[in-house]
């Protein structure tokens, strides 16, 4: 496998239940994402997009297949090692921001840095830097409840980027926003991803945004088809 590949999924199968009554989500699914590449993942509701993201992010274990992140085989890892890879190598963004309501914007972004062992001063400085890049400098000390939906999602994006992960996994990151705000937030997300040469796999229903990414993959009938 090329050193340029950040995420590799080989012959992935995910099924639930027993063999006699098996619910098959996908089988023999393959995917490679290169360094600095933004890939859109589209498909109908229930097609398995979230399941695929969970497997790629080591939040779920496939029934069969091989997961490699930045050249490291992630099969048969302990829970501790899987958590370590998630904390250092992967940034997650969800449709709902999941901010901590008792923390300010900058404190929310600093949380993953503190969990990774950085001191408070370093963590807050990095959090401020990322938020300023996203145009959030005037809102650093505001609480989530004082911010708009678009501002809250920018904080969630900043939090995902704070630890400088190799891979961003996003599940409908603008799905909860009105079209104009969604486009603005996506522009900032795209700019930040390219600036930091990160890779991203983004599940979205928004075909306009999907078509602005480097590649579009359609998940249908348990397989990925390149558009």
N, C-alpha and C positions, 0 to 999 in steps of 0.2 A: 504493500500500500504506500502511496506517495506521502512524503513528509508534509505536503501541502494540504492533506485532508484532515480536517478537524473532527468531523463526525462520520462514522461509517456504521451502517446497519446492514447486516448480511443475513439473508434467509430468515427474516424475523417472522415468527408466528405468534399470534396472541389469540387464545381461545379460553372460554370460561365453561365450567361444568365438566362432567365426565364424558368420555369418548362416545358413549351411547346417546348422550343428550348434549352435544357440544355446540356452543354458540361461537362461531368462528368470526373474529374481527378482521384479521388479515393473515396471510400465509405466503411464505417465500417472498417477503417484501425486502427490497434493497434500496439503500439510499447512501449517497456520499455528498458531504458539504465541504467545500474547500475554504481555506483561510481567506477571510475578507469577503466571503460570498453571502449575499442575502437571498434567501429562498422562500417563496410564498408557498404555503400549503393550503389548498382549497378543496372543497368537497361539501356535499350535503350534510345537514345535521344528522348525526348518528353514523357517519361514515367511518369514524375512528380517528379523527384528527387529534383529539385530546389524548386518546390512548397512545397514539404514536409519540406525541410530545412527552408524555409521562415515561415512556420507555426510553426515549432519547435522553431524558433528564435523570435517569436512574431512580425515578419515583415508583416505577413499576418494573416487574421482571417479565420478560417475554416467555412464552411457553417453550419456544425454541429459537435459536439464532444467536448471532454474535454482535456485541456492541463494542465499538472502539472509539475512544475519545482522545484526541491529540496523540495518537499512536499507542495508547495504553488499552489493552484488552480489559473490559469491565465486567466480563462474565465471572461468576463465582466469587465476587468480592464480599467481604464482610459488610454488615450494615455501617460500621464505623468508617470503613474506607469509602463506601458509596457516599456517605454524608460529607466526607472530606473533599471528594471530587466535586460534589454539588456546590459546596461552599467556596471553593477556589477556582473552579473551571467553568461554572455555568451560572448564568444570570436568568432569572425567571420573571416574566411579566404576564399578568393575567388580565382578563376583561375587567374585573373588579380590583381596585388598587390594593386592598388589604393593608391600609396604613394603620399604624398604632395611634388611636385617637388622643392619647395622653401625651404624645410627643410632637414637637414642632416639625416643620418640613425638613430642616437640616438634621435634626436628631433622628428622624425616620431613615434618612439616607445613610447616616453614620452607623446604624445598628449592625449591618453585616460586616462592616469594617472592624467594629469592636469585637464581634463574635470571632473574627479571624485573628484576634490577638493584638490589633493596633491600639496604641494609647488614645486617650480622648482627644488630645490636641491634634494629632495626625489625622484621626478619623473625621473630626469636624472640618478640618482644612480641606480634605479631599471631598467631603460632602458639599461644602460651599462651592468648590471649583466646578463640580459636575452640575450643580443647580444653576450656577451662573451661566454655564454653557447653554443651558436650556431656557435661559431668559427668566429665571426665577429669583434673581437676586433680591428684588423688593419684598419677596414673600418668605424669606428664609426662616423667620421666627414665627410665622403664622401656624396655627393649629389646623389639622385637616378639615375640621368643621367650618373653618373660615375661608376655605378655598373652593373654587369652582371645580366641576368634574374634570375639565381639561387640565387644570393646575394639579389636581390630585394625581392624575395619570402621569404627568410629567415627573412628579416625585417618585412614582413607582418605577418609571423608566430610569431615573437617576439612581435609585437604589439598586437596580439590576446591574447597572454599569459601574457602580462604585468600586467593586473589588477587581476591576479590569479582567473579567472572565474571558475565556477563549471563545465561548459559545453563548449566544442569547437565544432562549426559547420563549416565544410569545404566543399566547393563546387569545386571539381576538383582542389585541391590545387597544384598539380604538372602537370596539364594538358597542361600547356603552356611551359613546359620544355622538353629538349631532354631526352631520357631514362636514361642515366648515371647520369645526374644532378638531374632528378626526383627521382631516387633511393637514392641519397645522401641526398637530402632535406627531403625525407620521413624518412630516418633513424634518422635524427636529430629531426624531428617532433615527431616520435614515442618515442624516448628517453626522450624528454622533457615532453611529455604527461604522461609517466609512472613515471618519477622522481617526478612530482608534483601531482600524483594521480588524474589526471583530467579525465573526461569522454569526448568522442569524437564521433561524427557522421560524417562520411566522404563520400561524394558522389564521386565516381571515376569510370572511364572506365578501369583503369589499374588493371586487375585481379591478376597480380602477387603481387602488393602491397596490394590489397584487401585481399588476402589469408593469409597475414601476420598479419592481425588484429584478435581480439578475436572472432568476429563473422562476417559473411557476410550475408546481407539481400538483396534479389533481389526484386525490385519493378516491377511487371508485372501485367497487366490487373487490375490496381488499388489496388493491394494487395501486402503485404510483405510476401515473402517466405524465410525461413531460408535455407541457402545452406548446 
